[in-house]
C-alpha cells in the first residue's frame, strides 16, 4: 500500500509538473507575441522630429542661384526640395519671413565626364555631373548647420539630345534633393 501511495504521489507530482510546464510555455509564448508586436509596431514609424530642437518647425527654400546655362534648373530643384520636405512631413515649408531654417545655395556649372569609351577613343556614354553648394541656417541662432557641396551624376548617352539631357539633370537633382533633406534633418 505504501508503494501505491508513493506511486500515486509521484503521479500527482508529475501531473503538477506537466500543468506547470504547459502554463510556463503558454506564458512564454504570450510574452513572445506581445514583445514581437511591440517591436514590429515601433519600427513601423520613425521620424527625425525628435532629434530637432523643439523650436524648429519650418523651413524656407528660396530659389538657388544658377551658374549653369540650363534654364529652369533652380525652379526644378526648388520644386523637388519642396516636395521632399512636404512628403517627409517633419518641417513645414514656408516663406522666409516665417521660417526657422533657411536653405540657400548655388547650382554650380554642370559637367560632362566620359564614362564609357569605345574602341578608337569614341565616347559612348557620359556622366552628367550636377553639383550644388548648399547652406542651411538656423534663423533663431544664426548658426550655420551645414555649408557643403552635394554632387550626383546621371548617365547620359553621348549622342543624347536636349530632352535626354534635361531628364539626366532632373534625375541628378532628385538624388541631390533627397541628400539635402537627409542632411538637413540629420544635422542635429
TASUL-V152042 format. One record per helix or strand of 2 or more residues. SS is the DSSP state (alpha for helix, beta for strand). FROM is the first residue (numbers start at 1). LEN is the number of residues. If there is no record, write none. Layout:
# TASUL-V152042
ss=SS from=FROM len=LEN
ss=SS from=FROM len=LEN
This chain:
# TASUL-V152042
ss=alpha from=2 len=42
ss=alpha from=48 len=4
ss=beta from=58 len=4
ss=beta from=65 len=2
ss=alpha from=73 len=16
ss=beta from=92 len=2
ss=alpha from=96 len=3
ss=beta from=101 len=7
ss=beta from=111 len=8
ss=beta from=122 len=17
ss=beta from=143 len=15
ss=alpha from=162 len=25
